[in-house]
Amino acid sequence: MKKIFFVNRFFYPDHSATSQLLTDLAFGLVEKGVCVEIVSSSKLYQRKTCLGASTEQVNGVRVHRLWSLPIGGGGLFARILDYSLFYVLAFIKLLTAVRPGDTVVGLTDPPMLDVIVKLAGSVRGARVAHWLQDIFPEVAGELGFRAAKGPAGRMLRYLRNTSLQHSDLIVVIGDGMRLRLIENGIDHPRISVIHNWADEGSGPADGEKVVALRRSWGLGGKFVVGYSGNLGRAHTYESIFEAARRLVSEQDIVFLWTGGGVRYEELRQKVLEEGLSNFLFKPYQKREELSIALRVPDCHLITLNKRLEGLIVPSKFYGIAAVGRPAIFVGREDGEIATVIRQNDCGAVVEESDVEGLVDTICRLKNDPVTTVQMGNHARALYEDQFAKGRAVSRWYKLLTELD
């Protein structure tokens, strides 16, 4: 096998979900003897600081960090500028680094990266693969960007579909996403589903450390409902906020929010304005400490805007399953994660607007600790059977070697 180039805006040591997944895969492939190179920006997710443009070796992976503007990227203009710079520099880097017979794998950050990767790969005589974490521009359209549903959106879909249809491999992270591509006419013989995963280090951790962290956060003796990771535009929190407001008199129930994101700050401000005392906000946790932090809650929340089913699959579920905690999915009852939860009895599903149902679910789990623990055990068993990192890396290795 020749070199495998992965292209994504973020890579180790960045903490974002796609960065962690790509880091796991790249390091895992190197352990199997694959020569892996990464083309990423020098940015860190949602930060103005940059690592600096360079080429370096990280755990056997050659990383090309492209120059980036020192901007946070929260506003629309800043994101467009950031994306455009990455498109240009990544394209140039691929033209200079890739050789005929290599394989280039593009992720979906920034959006429409598949078009840049396909163009550069074709020019260099490389095989081209796509690893779709979401489907753009449909996501933008469902989030209210009207241009994504007009002529500009149709042009972007045409370019996207053409790039995918003429690639050598497409990997999606859910069956619903695969069906969405088929609806777009991409009935591609090489569409494969490989679910996202959680690191094995997120398994059962030292119980004493969990107890100590709960105590240091003032959560001893509480029933903790957790949310971990990014709370962005694709996620909802309105019914959770209303449920928390109804439960504010239940002094032994606390909503723990660990992470960040645009809507994270929005929710925190709303909690302050309402004066709710049953919320606790914490920043992103270091990855090496994440397994402890994920075990602090008795159950976890996962949310997804119901219009985005099939376009995005929340990766939070896999980390929750890895630490043996039940998940409450707030979204479409027939969604992908919702179906997995119901079929494996590893949590509960509540429709997006069903505040009363969410209140009842939280109280039921709090008042029935035996069932709560059993659901967590089912989640851990499911993780070991289907969503362990080693299983996903092996599937990727098989697909990539078959391209030779």
ABEGO torsion letter per residue (X at the ends): XBBBBBBBABBOABABAAAAAAAAAAAAAAAAGBBBBBBBBABBBGBABBAEBBBBBBGGBBBBBBBBBBBAGABAAAAAAAAAAAAAAAAAAAAAABBBGBBBBBBAOBBGAAAAAAAAAAAAGBBBBBBBABBOAAAAAAAGBAAAABAAAAAAAAAAAAAAAABABBBBABAAAAAAAAAAGBBBAABBBBBBBBBAAABBBBAAAAAAAAAAAGABGBBBBBBBEBBBAABBAAAAAAAAAAAAABAABBBBBBEBEAAAAAAAAAAAAAGBAABBBBBBBBAAAAAAAAAABABBBBBBBAAABGABBBAAAAAAAAAGBBBBBBEBAABAAAAAAAAAGAEBBBBAABAAAAAAAAAAAAABAAAAAAAAAAAAAAAAAAABAAAAAAAAAAAAAAAX
